[in-house]
Amino acid sequence: MEKAKIWFRAFWAREKEKLDKLTTRQKIRYIWDYYWLWILGIVCFFSIGGYMIYRACFAVKDYWFFCVFANTMEEGGNGSDLWKDFVAYSGYDTSQKKVEMNASMYFDPSIPGGTNNSYYQGFVALVESGELDCVVMNTEGLQGVGSSGRLLDLTDESSQEIYAKYKDRLVYCEPYDEEYEKDLVPVGIDISDSLLITKYHLYEGDCALGISAYTSRPEGVETFLEFLFSEAEEVA
């Protein structure tokens, strides 16, 4: 440490001697020519550090609701008409928590090789982290996700209200563990006639919604389902 201090003092003395002989413009040019990389590094260090501090202390991190719309080519992500209308309907304050809609994932567990891509791996990570509340996709694809054990059995105590309200729309799949379960498991809700189709046109034909097996916010899904059917009959 002492050697480093001695070296730095000698280095600074030499540089100061050079700078003292230059005009202001020459000093700026000299510093930039010889130390631009150091300057860039310092700027990046403080910029990244400031961003990380902001994210840690001030950025909104928790969610009111988080949904993935898989395999759609239409606009359904954050800032879309769907997103804006749902935020207005729900009354969620997005300055306190986030309403997240992801419409840029493409995978289909019901077909061979349908899970062999980065989108599916990203989806699995969202589910198992507990961040994701629900996923919407075609019915067969949803049944494939359900058979992997990543969707909530809608007979579960946490989804009793949803089960009772939409029991005539249930989508079933093969049980995740057939050794202990033989009956088909309700893992989805048919929303093929909801606003998602009739107004926002995210899908053509059938589609269903499944609730993540690890969500802690089933009430957000319930609010979203109410929204999807709030004007469906009028639009139809």
C-alpha positions in Angstrom: 0.0 0.0 0.0 2.8 2.4 0.9 4.6 1.7 -2.5 1.3 2.5 -4.3 1.0 5.8 -2.5 4.6 6.7 -3.4 4.0 5.8 -7.0 0.8 7.8 -7.2 2.4 10.9 -5.7 5.3 10.7 -8.2 2.9 10.1 -11.1 0.7 13.0 -10.1 3.7 15.4 -9.7 4.8 14.6 -13.2 1.3 15.0 -14.7 0.8 18.3 -12.8 4.1 19.6 -14.1 2.9 18.8 -17.6 -0.5 20.4 -17.2 0.9 23.6 -15.6 2.6 24.3 -18.9 -0.5 24.0 -21.0 -3.4 26.3 -21.8 -6.9 25.4 -20.7 -7.9 24.0 -24.1 -4.6 22.0 -24.3 -5.2 20.6 -20.8 -8.7 19.4 -21.8 -7.3 17.8 -25.0 -4.4 16.2 -23.1 -6.6 14.7 -20.4 -9.1 13.4 -23.0 -6.4 11.9 -25.2 -4.6 10.1 -22.4 -7.3 9.4 -19.9 -10.5 8.9 -21.9 -10.7 5.3 -21.0 -10.4 6.0 -17.3 -13.1 8.8 -17.6 -15.4 6.4 -19.4 -14.9 3.7 -16.7 -15.6 6.1 -13.9 -18.8 7.4 -15.6 -20.0 3.8 -16.2 -19.2 2.9 -12.6 -21.2 5.7 -11.1 -24.0 5.3 -13.7 -24.4 1.6 -13.0 -24.0 2.1 -9.3 -26.7 4.9 -9.3 -29.0 2.7 -11.3 -28.6 -0.2 -8.9 -29.2 2.0 -5.9 -32.3 3.4 -7.6 -33.6 -0.1 -8.4 -32.9 -1.3 -4.9 -34.5 1.7 -3.1 -37.1 3.3 -5.3 -38.1 1.1 -8.2 -41.4 -0.8 -8.1 -40.6 -4.5 -7.5 -43.8 -6.2 -6.4 -46.8 -7.1 -8.6 -50.5 -6.6 -8.5 -50.8 -9.1 -11.4 -48.5 -10.9 -13.8 -49.8 -12.8 -16.9 -48.1 -14.4 -19.9 -50.0 -14.5 -23.2 -48.2 -17.3 -25.1 -48.1 -17.7 -28.8 -49.9 -14.5 -29.9 -48.8 -12.2 -32.6 -51.0 -9.4 -31.4 -50.2 -6.5 -29.1 -51.0 -7.5 -25.5 -48.0 -6.5 -23.4 -47.5 -3.5 -21.1 -48.9 -0.3 -22.4 -51.3 -2.0 -24.9 -55.0 -1.3 -24.9 -55.6 -4.5 -23.0 -53.1 -3.4 -20.3 -54.5 0.1 -20.0 -58.2 -1.1 -19.9 -57.4 -3.7 -17.2 -55.5 -1.2 -15.1 -58.4 1.2 -15.3 -60.9 -1.5 -14.5 -59.0 -3.0 -11.6 -58.0 0.4 -10.1 -54.5 -0.9 -9.4 -52.0 1.8 -8.6 -49.0 1.0 -10.8 -46.8 3.4 -8.9 -47.1 1.1 -5.9 -47.0 -2.3 -7.6 -46.7 -3.5 -11.2 -49.3 -4.9 -13.6 -47.2 -7.0 -15.9 -48.4 -8.5 -19.2 -45.9 -10.5 -21.4 -47.1 -11.3 -24.9 -43.7 -12.3 -26.4 -43.3 -15.9 -25.4 -43.7 -18.8 -27.9 -43.9 -22.4 -26.8 -46.4 -25.3 -27.0 -45.9 -28.3 -24.6 -48.5 -30.3 -26.5 -46.3 -30.9 -29.5 -43.0 -32.7 -29.9 -40.1 -30.4 -29.1 -42.5 -27.7 -28.0 -40.6 -27.0 -24.8 -37.1 -27.1 -26.3 -36.6 -23.3 -26.5 -35.5 -20.4 -24.4 -39.1 -19.1 -24.1 -40.3 -22.1 -22.3 -37.3 -22.1 -20.0 -38.0 -18.4 -19.2 -41.7 -19.3 -18.6 -40.7 -22.1 -16.2 -38.4 -19.7 -14.3 -41.3 -17.2 -13.9 -43.6 -19.9 -12.6 -41.2 -21.5 -10.2 -40.0 -18.1 -8.8 -43.6 -17.4 -7.8 -43.7 -14.1 -9.9 -46.2 -15.4 -12.5 -49.9 -15.5 -11.7 -51.4 -17.0 -14.8 -50.8 -18.0 -18.4 -53.1 -17.8 -21.5 -52.7 -20.0 -24.6 -54.5 -22.5 -26.8 -56.4 -25.2 -24.8 -54.1 -28.1 -25.8 -51.0 -26.1 -25.0 -52.4 -25.2 -21.6 -53.2 -28.9 -20.9 -49.6 -29.7 -21.7 -48.4 -27.1 -19.1 -50.9 -28.5 -16.6 -49.6 -32.0 -17.1 -46.1 -30.7 -16.1 -47.4 -29.8 -12.6 -47.0 -26.1 -13.1 -50.6 -25.1 -13.0 -52.9 -24.9 -10.0 -55.5 -27.6 -9.5 -58.6 -25.4 -9.4 -60.2 -27.5 -6.7 -57.4 -26.2 -4.4 -58.7 -24.2 -1.4 -56.9 -21.0 -2.7 -59.1 -21.0 -5.9 -62.5 -22.1 -4.5 -64.2 -18.9 -5.6 -62.8 -19.1 -9.1 -63.7 -22.8 -9.3 -67.3 -22.2 -8.2 -67.8 -19.2 -10.6 -66.3 -20.8 -13.7 -67.0 -24.5 -13.1 -68.9 -24.8 -16.4 -65.8 -23.6 -18.3 -63.1 -25.9 -16.7 -60.3 -27.3 -18.8 -58.9 -30.6 -17.6 -55.5 -32.4 -18.1 -53.9 -35.7 -17.2 -52.6 -35.7 -13.6 -49.0 -34.7 -13.0 -48.4 -37.8 -11.0 -50.5 -40.7 -12.3 -49.1 -43.0 -9.7 -51.2 -41.3 -7.0 -53.9 -39.6 -9.1 -56.1 -41.2 -11.8 -58.8 -38.6 -12.4 -58.4 -35.7 -14.7 -57.4 -32.4 -13.0 -59.1 -29.0 -13.7 -56.2 -26.7 -14.5 -57.8 -24.1 -16.8 -60.7 -21.9 -17.7 -62.0 -21.6 -21.2 -62.0 -17.9 -22.2 -62.6 -18.4 -25.9 -65.6 -16.0 -25.8 -64.1 -13.4 -23.6 -62.9 -9.9 -24.4 -59.5 -11.3 -25.1 -61.0 -12.7 -28.4 -63.9 -10.4 -29.1 -62.3 -7.1 -28.4 -58.5 -7.4 -28.3 -58.2 -10.3 -30.8 -55.1 -11.9 -29.1 -56.2 -15.3 -30.3 -58.2 -16.9 -33.0 -60.3 -20.0 -32.0 -60.0 -21.5 -28.6 -57.9 -20.3 -25.7 -57.8 -20.9 -22.0 -56.3 -19.4 -18.8 -54.4 -21.4 -16.2 -53.2 -20.2 -12.8 -49.6 -20.7 -11.8 -49.2 -23.4 -9.2 -46.9 -21.1 -7.2 -48.8 -17.8 -7.3 -49.6 -16.0 -4.1 -52.1 -13.6 -5.8 -55.2 -15.7 -7.0 -57.3 -12.6 -6.3 -55.5 -10.8 -9.1 -56.5 -13.6 -11.5 -60.1 -13.4 -10.3 -60.1 -9.7 -11.0 -58.7 -10.3 -14.5 -61.3 -13.0 -15.2 -64.1 -10.6 -14.1 -62.6 -8.0 -16.5 -62.5 -10.4 -19.4 -66.2 -11.1 -19.1 -67.3 -7.7 -18.0 -68.3 -6.5 -21.5 -68.0 -9.7 -23.5 -71.7 -10.0 -24.2 -72.0 -6.4 -25.3 -69.0 -6.7 -27.7 -70.2 -10.0 -29.1 
